[in-house]
Amino acid sequence: MMTTSALSEPVALAGMSLSSQFVMAPMTRSQSPGGTPTPRTAAYYRRRAENGVGLIITEGVLIDHPSAGHETDVPRMREAAWRLVTDEVHAAGGRIAAQLWHLGSQREPVDGVRAWTPSAVPEAGRPGTHAMSGRDFPVLLDAYARAARAAVRAGFDAVEIHAAHGYLLDEFLWPFTNRRADRFGADRAAFPAEVIRAVRAEIPASMPLIVRFSQFKERDYAARIAETPAELGAILVSFAAAGADVLHASQRRFWEPAFDGSPLNLAGWAKRLTGLPSITVGSVGLTRDFVGSSRMTELLDRRRRGEYDLIALGRVLLGNPAWVRLAGEGRLDEINDYRKADEDRYW
Ligand SMILES: Cc1cc2nc3c(=O)[nH]c(=O)nc-3n(C[C@H](O)[C@H](O)[C@H](O)COP(=O)(O)O)c2cc1C
């Protein structure tokens, strides 16, 4: 039987000490009326920190620009409200990173504001978008910088830039959505790297800057930003040069190889190509019998061998806030299988 200590040993990540190797993956909850997190938000995150999660990454927090997002109950970087959240997480011995988000083409024009994208690529069933012009770039860089500054003031331990899943920064990385003829098209990593640089300049040198990226898009699971490790390396090395300290490689199933010819997953390649620590994620613990299974052994073994540094948990933590603790203590009968309905519940 696994013991608590097997799952909850303290670890260090980019100079930050964490109570365990487990991360809460960023998950949009849409529970912040008018963009302001509430005391319930604080209690929700605190509960995960109290139960063995070493690092919480918040749901996507919209940067302060009208094009960033349309939903009014998705949080924005409201300092005082987030201070309550960070205080609660810290009181429980946890650490917390703010995820900074711009939806790119996925912003709905419900209030007449068109989505901002690298190129105005028509997509079936989607409204037309605004291809960013030269003067738009400094505007968004400033919005990212202000969000980073506010995150520091709100007491966050780290910042994560969302450059995954087919939202704005990922749309620069993805050849399908980036058809630009200028330098942001010639080097698809250029704008995301500028965002990283802008955020890095606003946060203390000792504060970890995490960048989340993916091959897949929510609207196209087969999409890729890089066909080869060399192509991925070019992107990630420029992220590292711009000031990224940690790479969070989003994939849907952690055990799947990122490229033919090697069992390494995406987080494994990120670490190998850059030397930076990495976070893996993808379908951990979705059923009770995951705990103690060969998949679980594989998850921990890959980490022990140095393929990645931390393990992010998404959906399992919605229905099982105490999964890390219960799994470590072998209390399987108290663990629930993941149900889709958990995504709409909030506690
Ligand atoms: C309800 C829900 C909301 C999500 N919101 C975000 C988000 O705001 N930012 C992000 O980077 N990923 C988001 N994701 C993706 C998760 O962070 C995670 O990568 C994904 O759920 C896979 O991990 P899992 O298999 O452990 O759930 C979301 C996932 C879910 C289920």
The ligand as a Tripos MOL2 file, in Angstrom:
@<TRIPOS>MOLECULE
LIG
   31    33     1     0     0
SMALL
NO_CHARGES

@<TRIPOS>ATOM
      1 C1        -13.5470   22.4360  -16.5850 C.3       1 LIG1
      2 C2        -12.1540   22.6310  -17.1430 C.ar      1 LIG1
      3 C3        -11.6540   23.9100  -17.2920 C.ar      1 LIG1
      4 C4        -10.3630   24.1140  -17.8060 C.ar      1 LIG1
      5 N1         -9.8520   25.3940  -17.8890 N.ar      1 LIG1
      6 C5         -8.5580   25.5870  -18.2570 C.ar      1 LIG1
      7 C6         -7.9620   26.8880  -18.1810 C.ar      1 LIG1
      8 O1         -8.5720   27.8920  -17.7770 O.2       1 LIG1
      9 N2         -6.6570   27.0040  -18.5590 N.ar      1 LIG1
     10 C7         -5.9340   25.9290  -19.0050 C.ar      1 LIG1
     11 O2         -4.7590   26.0830  -19.3430 O.2       1 LIG1
     12 N3         -6.4740   24.6880  -19.0520 N.ar      1 LIG1
     13 C8         -7.7450   24.4900  -18.6650 C.ar      1 LIG1
     14 N4         -8.2660   23.2130  -18.6430 N.ar      1 LIG1
     15 C9         -7.3990   22.0500  -18.9500 C.3       1 LIG1
     16 C10        -6.8160   21.4580  -17.6510 C.3       1 LIG1
     17 O3         -5.8810   22.3470  -17.0630 O.3       1 LIG1
     18 C11        -6.1020   20.1230  -17.8800 C.3       1 LIG1
     19 O4         -5.0030   20.3130  -18.7150 O.3       1 LIG1
     20 C12        -7.0240   19.0690  -18.4700 C.3       1 LIG1
     21 O5         -8.2290   18.9670  -17.7330 O.3       1 LIG1
     22 C13        -6.3440   17.7090  -18.5360 C.3       1 LIG1
     23 O6         -5.9970   17.2720  -17.2560 O.3       1 LIG1
     24 P1         -6.8910   16.1120  -16.5330 P.3       1 LIG1
     25 O7         -6.9280   14.9850  -17.4790 O.co2     1 LIG1
     26 O8         -6.1250   15.8200  -15.2560 O.co2     1 LIG1
     27 O9         -8.2330   16.7050  -16.2850 O.co2     1 LIG1
     28 C14        -9.5640   22.9990  -18.1710 C.ar      1 LIG1
     29 C15       -10.0960   21.7120  -18.0240 C.ar      1 LIG1
     30 C16       -11.3480   21.5130  -17.4990 C.ar      1 LIG1
     31 C17       -11.8680   20.1070  -17.3170 C.3       1 LIG1
@<TRIPOS>BOND
     1     1     2 1
     2     2     3 ar
     3     2    30 ar
     4     3     4 ar
     5     4     5 ar
     6     4    28 ar
     7     5     6 ar
     8     6     7 ar
     9     6    13 1
    10     7     8 2
    11     7     9 ar
    12     9    10 ar
    13    10    11 2
    14    10    12 ar
    15    12    13 ar
    16    13    14 ar
    17    14    15 1
    18    14    28 ar
    19    15    16 1
    20    16    17 1
    21    16    18 1
    22    18    19 1
    23    18    20 1
    24    20    21 1
    25    20    22 1
    26    22    23 1
    27    23    24 1
    28    24    25 2
    29    24    26 1
    30    24    27 1
    31    28    29 ar
    32    29    30 ar
    33    30    31 1
@<TRIPOS>SUBSTRUCTURE
     1 LIG1         1 GROUP 0 **** ****
